[in-house]
Every structure is written in C-alpha cells, then in structure tokens.
C-alpha cells in the first residue's frame, strides 16, 4: 500500500467539451476528439515524491491488448511525446496536479476506460477513473478527417438540421430533415450500431482496432443503417404499401428512428427509403465526427449486372414492364463523407460516396462505398469499393426494349445522356441548392475517349472484370427495323395538383415528306419514385394521321377519381405512349409527373427566446370536394424541443380552411429548423419546414 493516494479526480468537463467542440452533445460523459490533449485535475493526499511512479492505462473494447492498440499504458511525465498516448503534468501545486492527457490522431474512436496505478517502494494501488468517449477530429490536421475550411466544418460536422432534395429532373423539390446528432442518447446509439455490426460479432477485437479508420467505419455504417443482413437500423420498403410501419415520407428526421431502434431492442425500424437511409447515416457520421453531407442524383441508374447499361421494357400496349432488375430511379440519395484515402493516392482524398440504401450486395453484404468522388469523375472504376456501381449510377446508358407478344425482347433505342442529372446538395450556410454534377462526371461528350472514339480506360478496366461487356448485346439483339420518321413528347397543360385533373398533351411530329398513319397506345400508372409500378389508372388507344412535316397534339386527361386511391406519398404518375408507324421502330414517349400537395404554412409570432414558450401557427386548406379525416401533425426540431410532438387535428370539410396552434420551448440559441409532417387519409405526407432564430 503506497503512502501517496488519489483523493479526487476531475474530468474538467465543461472546459474540455468547449475546447474539443463537443459542448453541444446532451451527454453526461466527457467527449473529446483524438490528437488533441484534454485536461484533468488530480488531487493527491500529499505531494508526489521522486520514488513514486504513476502509470495510466486506457482501453477500448473487449479483450483490449497493446498489440491491437486497444490498450495503452503510459506514465505520468513532465515532457510530451508526439502522436502517442501521454499524460503530461502542466501544473504541480503541491497536492494538486493539472495533467494533459493526449491521444494519437489515429486512435480508434469509441468509449475508453481510464485507470491509474501508483507504485512506490511500499507497494502499489490501482484506481478506476471512469470512462470517456473519443471521436474523430476534423479540427486537427493530423486526423484523416481534417477539414481546413471553418464554414464547411461548421456545416458538415456541427449543423444538426438540413434539407434533402427529392422529386424529378422536371421538378426538384426539397424536404427538411432533423439530423439531431447531439440529441439525448444519440451518441450512445451510434456506438451501439458499431457494436452490433457483423464485423464486431465475428471478431470484436479486430473490429474495435480498425475503428481508427474513417474508411472502415463508413463502410460498416453503410451496411448497418439498413437491416438486410444484420438487424440494422431501418427496413426498406418500396412497395407503396407501408402497413405494419410508417410511410417513409412521414419521417421528419433521424432522432426518432434511432431512438425507436434502441427502444425496440435493436429490431429494424419500419420503413425507410433512400433519403431516410441517407439522412440517418448523415446523423451517425456527423455524431462520430466524420464530416458528411447528403447528395441527390436525379435519374439515378441502378445497374445490377455491372454492364454500365440499364434496361427498361415496354409492351406494345404502352405498359411499362418490371422485367430484369435494372431500373432508373427518379432520384436517389446517398452520402458523401470527407476523409483521406490512405489506401489510394492522395489525389483521391476528400469526398467519398457511402450509400446505406440496400441495392446490391458488396462482399456478400448490402453495403456500398467508400467510393472516391474524384475517382468516379475520372472513371477509375477498378478501385475498391463498389466503384463500378457508383460510376454506373451517374453514367449508365439507358436501353429501351420492346417485348413482343411472343415474349421476345427487341432493342428499341439507347439514350446515352439521360442518367445522372442535377446532382445536388445543400449549400454551406444556406438553404440554396448546389449542383455538384461536374464533380461526378465531365460534361456529356467530354469524357475520356469520347472525342477520339477510343475505348475509355474505365471501360477497358471493366471489360476485364466483366468479360463480354464490350460490343456484345446481351438480352436479345438490336432491332434492324428502320428508324422511325416520327418524334413525340408530352407537354404539361395547367397545374399538376393532387385533387385536380392531370392534363397533358402528346405532341407528335411527322419528320418525313410522306403522309403517315400512327397507332398510339397510352397508359398511365401511379408509381413509387424508384419506378416501382403501383396501379394502372388510365389507358387509351387511337390512330392518328399526319401530313408531311405536320405536328399535332392529342389530349391526355386523367381525373382525380381515377387516380385518388392509388397515389402513393410520392404523388408520381408515369404516362407512356408507344407510337408505331408500320415497318418502323416504335417511338416510346414517357413522362413522370409529380402532383403538388396543397400548401401548408408555418408562422411563429414575435421573437423566440431560450426556455420561453412560443406559439407556432399552422395554416392549411382542404382543396378537395370531399372531407379529409385521420389528420395528424408531427413536429420535430433539434434545439427547439425535446423529442417530437404528435398532434391529432380535427377532420376538415370540403374546401375548409384551418389554422391550429402548438407550443414549443426552445432549448438553445441560434438558427434552428422546425420540421413538420401533416398526414391525412387523402394526403399521406405534406411537408414543411422553417428556420427559427432563437436568442438567449
């Protein structure tokens, strides 16, 4: 037993959290960032004499070992050591010591236990000092996630709300999302996600040791945010039927999802779609200290066989067919995380694609990335991880096939420039949309090899891993029918609103010098945004005659009663026309339209102050000639309220205007985002968000 004993130990919580940019977390333990010292105070029963040794031990994970760098033993000294665990006395005032504890910039992140041992000639004693959490450090140049620009760091690490772009190329819209990475228990849940991964279950010691690498953690999280292999956080559903769970459009943010996953004993939360997966992954990445943002790709290819083409099928009646597993999604949302690629050259550092939406297996698991955005742009598809898949999402050619009555596939047309449009993310410091398409691909016709006709490097690389890709048509043969002499497109007439008639015109043009007879078969289907067909709601066939070089319009009118029971919360209808002149290739004209929900307006009266209740007014008018029932308003907003608010709203008569109030009590100063979702039997998800400036 030693004469020297520890009488008190102070984690210096408030000052350390401020110094480490972790003071926003609602969390009882100390949270620090790696590579940066934190200061503790030790109170001894007497001054330290020269014959006494004080040794600290910190450890993380099960069976911690020095060999795996998950256990670290280091003495209390007066001189520092670079990029290693150390405990350095910065002030020695008799019985009171102030000590800087430092971690290397590449230490595994997570919850550490700290203990010390005091040894002298009289014996030794050990003391457990407790636990603290170590995170990635985007503020420290030695860390793989270091981000130099302060405004970007504030946006991509500290911003706890944002917007996600959805819709289609013709109609880009946005939804507010509450990331809430600092909310109650969210950090614990994020660490639980790592501890429930397949990698941890198979080999916990190696898994924890590898948590020093943002590349490794990003890949594990991309697999764990979906539930497909591992009882991860969210179960995906694109069927249009969301009974037994929540319609993905009704979520306002990640906090409720993550808390529900924990509350239900880590059973998957139902249901998610791509922006829900991406919003949730964004929360976890920012929570752990990895800078991240949400990216939306419009006309996103889902290429299942690494052929760099997606195949879409129609029958002669104009029906889109679900054949094969390729598809083009109206939009698809993934994440970019910012870190160094030590496994590649420094040229590929920076933004890396991570995609938690379960689309294809990678190394046997539904996970995707990290794929370097710079490598995608340059066509370097032979790198790890999932480069060909991400490359195809923004670059694939779209091939249209006609399925003949005897079941054969006939190639109809190829579009080389329809995929990968308006790739979008939220601007730093504002709600503007930033187009990052040029970061993913050169302008059409400017890619490698496009001017010379040479086979681009990426295609050469891919042909090695996918023999038969170059120049060999795969599913049936190309059509040798002569090209069509007509062209067509759909034009929207008037407004597109739920509850009103969908009014379009098919515009056909005869481009030849001959008179033409055209057979037209048209259908309209309600769809989910990824192209899943829900229900046929309208069809029409007619024969048109066009004089040489004549242009004509043919109306398409779909009434509300025809589509009202089959519309999903995506509000999408796909209208297709198959136009045929005998002995010529069919012309397939397609248009996806999105119907607008009625507007919902939020108003906050007067100024908002911390810990002072404030009223929010919601204005809504039922535009329909029938009542709307089962009205529920869900409200969420980090810094504005704890948890979320669910409010039952009375039924609304036809054309009735309503305004209802609720109260929030802001918890923090600054600009905060309030997100609402209004759902009822006729409008499954009407979204709105607003910024609220809160003063101390």
Secondary structure as GFF3:
##gff-version 3
##sequence-region A 1 696
A	DSSP	beta_strand	6	10	.	.	.	ID=ss1
A	DSSP	alpha_helix	13	19	.	.	.	ID=ss2
A	DSSP	beta_strand	30	33	.	.	.	ID=ss3
A	DSSP	beta_strand	38	44	.	.	.	ID=ss4
A	DSSP	beta_strand	53	60	.	.	.	ID=ss5
A	DSSP	beta_strand	71	77	.	.	.	ID=ss6
A	DSSP	beta_strand	86	93	.	.	.	ID=ss7
A	DSSP	beta_strand	96	102	.	.	.	ID=ss8
A	DSSP	beta_strand	110	120	.	.	.	ID=ss9
A	DSSP	beta_strand	123	135	.	.	.	ID=ss10
A	DSSP	alpha_helix	150	153	.	.	.	ID=ss11
A	DSSP	pi_helix	154	158	.	.	.	ID=ss12
A	DSSP	beta_strand	161	168	.	.	.	ID=ss13
A	DSSP	beta_strand	171	178	.	.	.	ID=ss14
A	DSSP	alpha_helix	186	195	.	.	.	ID=ss15
A	DSSP	alpha_helix	198	202	.	.	.	ID=ss16
A	DSSP	alpha_helix	204	209	.	.	.	ID=ss17
A	DSSP	three_ten_helix	210	212	.	.	.	ID=ss18
A	DSSP	alpha_helix	214	224	.	.	.	ID=ss19
A	DSSP	beta_strand	234	236	.	.	.	ID=ss20
A	DSSP	three_ten_helix	248	250	.	.	.	ID=ss21
A	DSSP	alpha_helix	254	263	.	.	.	ID=ss22
A	DSSP	beta_strand	269	272	.	.	.	ID=ss23
A	DSSP	alpha_helix	274	288	.	.	.	ID=ss24
A	DSSP	beta_strand	292	302	.	.	.	ID=ss25
A	DSSP	beta_strand	309	315	.	.	.	ID=ss26
A	DSSP	beta_strand	320	321	.	.	.	ID=ss27
A	DSSP	beta_strand	327	339	.	.	.	ID=ss28
A	DSSP	three_ten_helix	346	348	.	.	.	ID=ss29
A	DSSP	beta_strand	350	354	.	.	.	ID=ss30
A	DSSP	beta_strand	369	372	.	.	.	ID=ss31
A	DSSP	alpha_helix	373	378	.	.	.	ID=ss32
A	DSSP	alpha_helix	387	395	.	.	.	ID=ss33
A	DSSP	beta_strand	397	403	.	.	.	ID=ss34
A	DSSP	beta_strand	409	415	.	.	.	ID=ss35
A	DSSP	beta_strand	421	426	.	.	.	ID=ss36
A	DSSP	beta_strand	433	435	.	.	.	ID=ss37
A	DSSP	alpha_helix	437	440	.	.	.	ID=ss38
A	DSSP	alpha_helix	457	465	.	.	.	ID=ss39
A	DSSP	beta_strand	486	492	.	.	.	ID=ss40
A	DSSP	beta_strand	502	510	.	.	.	ID=ss41
A	DSSP	beta_strand	516	527	.	.	.	ID=ss42
A	DSSP	beta_strand	533	546	.	.	.	ID=ss43
A	DSSP	beta_strand	551	558	.	.	.	ID=ss44
A	DSSP	alpha_helix	560	563	.	.	.	ID=ss45
A	DSSP	beta_strand	572	580	.	.	.	ID=ss46
A	DSSP	beta_strand	587	594	.	.	.	ID=ss47
A	DSSP	beta_strand	600	604	.	.	.	ID=ss48
A	DSSP	beta_strand	608	609	.	.	.	ID=ss49
A	DSSP	beta_strand	613	621	.	.	.	ID=ss50
A	DSSP	beta_strand	631	636	.	.	.	ID=ss51
A	DSSP	beta_strand	644	649	.	.	.	ID=ss52
A	DSSP	beta_strand	657	665	.	.	.	ID=ss53
A	DSSP	beta_strand	670	679	.	.	.	ID=ss54
A	DSSP	beta_strand	686	695	.	.	.	ID=ss55
###
